[in-house]
Amino acid sequence: MGEGCSTTLPANAWNWIAVWRRNYLAWKKVALASILGNLADPMIYLFGLGFGLGIMVGRVDGTPYIAFLTGGMVAASAMTSATFETIYAAFARMQTHRWEAILYTQLTLGDLVLGELAWAATKAFLAGTGILVVATILGYAAWPSVLYVLPVIALTGFAFASLAMVVMALAPSYDYFIFYQTLVLTPMLFLCGAVFPATQLPGGFQEMGHFLPLAHAIDLIRPAMLGRPPVNVGLHVGALCLYAALPFFLSATLLRRRLMP
């Protein structure tokens, strides 16, 4: 029992870097295409809705609609990038038995999972920062305060990667990921206020949105980008940390049962 538990925990504070570095070296060969792919979807939403729908909507909470939308797109970009890197790329690495080979080294399963999560968070950071840079250049984000957004993007990516790792540990095949995308990620965009204020929703849906990780990320990112002081910072950061930590331990336990029966 003790040996099983020890395999689900990182062996030390640095072993995960080997997994991160391996993924980075493989990604570096297709870095440009990967970055453009991660930016395409949120940029389409940003300019399509921002300029198209924004003409009809006008101002939201005292700010132009496209500036309001930008904060949601930064958070959503981190969410989707971290999720897809985990449920598709990491799942492919697991399915081709590279994980079993890695586990014959000094790395534990906890090291492996932590390295994969850190890499997915890195991809999310790059995607979210790309949207942030474009928004800042176009004048839709307050320059000094955007620096506070960077660690939030990374934490958001880690939280969603951790959640996706649980889904990956349970899914028998790629076909099951579509349920997570359509039944969890897509509704989160609307429940958490990414594209319109969540206060426009019925009361029950508003309460539901308060418990979702994307809402906490948006409540930290959007005010900072608009140059406004965020509220309940400790609550939002703590919630994202819980979403990052608890699924990590759950996914490591599930993967131990799957890979080391």
Secondary structure, 3 states (H helix, E strand, C coil): CHHHHHHCCCCCCCCHHHHHHHHHHHHHCCHHHHHHHHHHHHHHHHHHHHHHHHHHHCEECCEEHHHHHHHHHHHHHHHHHHHHHHHHHHHHHHHCCHHHHHCCCCCCHHHHHHHHHHHHHHHHHHHHHHHHHHHHHCCCCCHHHHCCHHHHHHHHHHHHHHHHHHHHHHCCCHHHHHHHHHHHHHHHHHHCCCCCCHHHCCHHHHHHHHCCHHHHHHHHHHHHHCCCCCCCHHHHHHHHHHHHHHHHHHHHHHHHHHHCC
